[in-house]
Amino acid sequence: MAYYYGYQGSVKFNSTGGAAATLVQITDWSMSVEKQVYETTQINDTYSKKCGGLISGSGTVNLIYTGDNNTFIEAVNTSSDDGTALFELYLSQADTKRIVFNGIITNASYSAAVDDVSKMSCDFVTNGTITLDL
């Protein structure tokens, strides 16, 4: 059984949907995949019945600003975003354990403090198929 540690993870990104390039200075990423649930209970049923529906995902990538990650942190500043940006979130750089999807960066926050490096945080949502190669 293999264990995965946060320092092994990485993120690749391409704002135009082409081949993704590795983002530098990622400190962490997180993602959740949600499935809508629909009520299908009928009159005279004794127990509640449900079925799964549409699937979507959202998450956050946090990084240290270096100037080499501008494409990623500036992707929020596009008004006519068609959702084709390619995201690849890796659990390990040593193998292909990853989550792949097209998406949209919905929020970016930037910070700078006198006694620290400049930090950025970008939130995203998925657009279409989510491939879980885990």
N, C-alpha and C positions, 0 to 999 in steps of 0.2 A: 504494500500500500504506500502510495506517494503522498507526501505532505507538501503543501504550497504555502509560501510565506510572502507577505506583502512586498518585500524588497525584490522579489522575483518578477513581479507584474510589470506590464508596460501598456502603453496606448499608442495606436497608430491612427492617423486621421488624414483625410483629404477632403477639402471643402467642396470640390467639384465632382466627387464620386470616382475619380480615377484611382490608380494604385496608391495605397495609403503609405505614408512615411511615419516613422517613429517620432513621437513627441518627446522632447527633452525635458528633464527636470520635473517629471511627474512625482508628486508626493503620495497621492492616493487616488483611487477611483472607486465608485460604487454604482450599482445599478439594481433596479428592481423591475421585475416583469409581472404585470398584472393581467388577470383575465376577468372580464365582466361575467357576472352570474345572473341568469334569467330565471325567474319563477315560472314553473310549468304546472303547478298544482291545479287540479281541476275540482269542481264542485263534487262533494261526497268523497274525496280522497281523505284518508285517515292521516297520512303523513305528508309533509311538505316535499315537493319535488323541484329540482333545479337542473339546469344544464349550463354548460360553459358557453361563453360567447366570444366577443372580440378580444384580442390580445394586444397589449401595448406595453411599452417600457419607458422608463425615465431614470435619470441618474445625474451624477456629478463627477467631474474631473478637477482635481486640485493640482496646481503646479507652481513652481517658482519661476518668475519672469526672467528670461535670459536674452530676449531679442530674437532668438531662433524659433520661438513658438508663437510668433505674431499671427500667422494664418489662423490658428486655432482660437486665440483669445479675441480676435477681431471678427470672427464669423457671426457673432450676434448682431453686428452692425450692418445687416443686409435685409432690406425691407421685402424683397421679392424672392425669398428663399424657397426653393422648390423641394427641399427635403432630401436631396440626393447626396449630401455629405456622407462619406464613408467613415464609419467608426469600427475599430477593431480593439477590443479590450482583452488583454492577455493575462492569464493567471501566472504564467511563467514564460520567460524568454527562451527557455531551453526546449520547449515543446510547443504543440499547436493548440493547447487548451485555451479557447477564446470564445468571445461573444462578438458576433458580427451583425451589423445592421446599418441602414441608412437613417439619417436623423437630422434634427434641427437643434442648434444651440439656442436655447430660449432665454438664458440669463447669463451674464458675466459680471463678476465683481472683482474689483482691483483694489489692492491696498499696499501702502508703503508706510513703514514705521522707521523712526530714527535708528533704533537698535536691532533691526531685523532686515531680511531680504524682502523684496517686493513679491507678494503672493497674489495669485489669481485663482478664481474659481469659476467654472463654467458648468451650467446645468443644461441638460439635453433631454429631448424626447425622441422616441423612435418613429420611423415612418415606413410602414410596410413590414416585411418579413424580418424576424429576429432569428438568427442561426446560433444555436447553443452547441458548440463543439467542446463539451466539457467532459 
